[in-house]
Amino acid sequence: MKKDLAFYRKLFTSTFYLSAFTFGGGYVIIPLMRKKFVEQFHWIEEEEMLDLTAIAQSAPGAIAVNASILIGYRLAGFVGAMVTVAGTVLPPLIILSVISLAYVAFQNSLIVALVLRGMQAGVAAVIADVVISMGWDILKKKKILPIFIMFASFLASVVFDVNVILIILVCAVIGLLATLHDERNGKAGA
């Protein structure tokens, strides 16, 4: 892919648009990034997007910003990361600046409260879509370890109320050990 001004403009406008019209945080923007960069532009492979999502979720900071940094860096190095970060951060900065100017007017508005309540339902639907589509992708591969990790993480969080940070750390250790095991076996077979 040619990395000219048109490419960077497309990268910026894509992340700017996604960030401007996404309400609900990083868990909502991730599937939209997947649709844009994997399905529409074919710039990133599905499995790589899953890896980038896992890294973005486990790194400190906002998931949307982390994901945009990773995608931008993957596509165009440091400059790409800066372009995608600008595209992701500017819309909320602009929106919050405008809202802060009229905070008192928005604070007691019944209409604003109802709109936000309606957005919660939309956010829930988008998160459910992410869980189903990414979970289905894992199930289709029929690999035992990722399926076990997916169900064990769900049970640990929902049934046993285990802290999410602990779940992420355990999954990171399991992933590291599995990768080291695969690399060792790959080198032994060569």
PyMOL commands that set and color helices and strands:
alter all, ss='L'
color gray80, all
select helices_A, chain A and resi 5-20+26-40+46-58+63-101+103-107+110-141+144-158+164-189
alter helices_A, ss='H'
color red, helices_A
deselect
rebuild
show_as cartoon
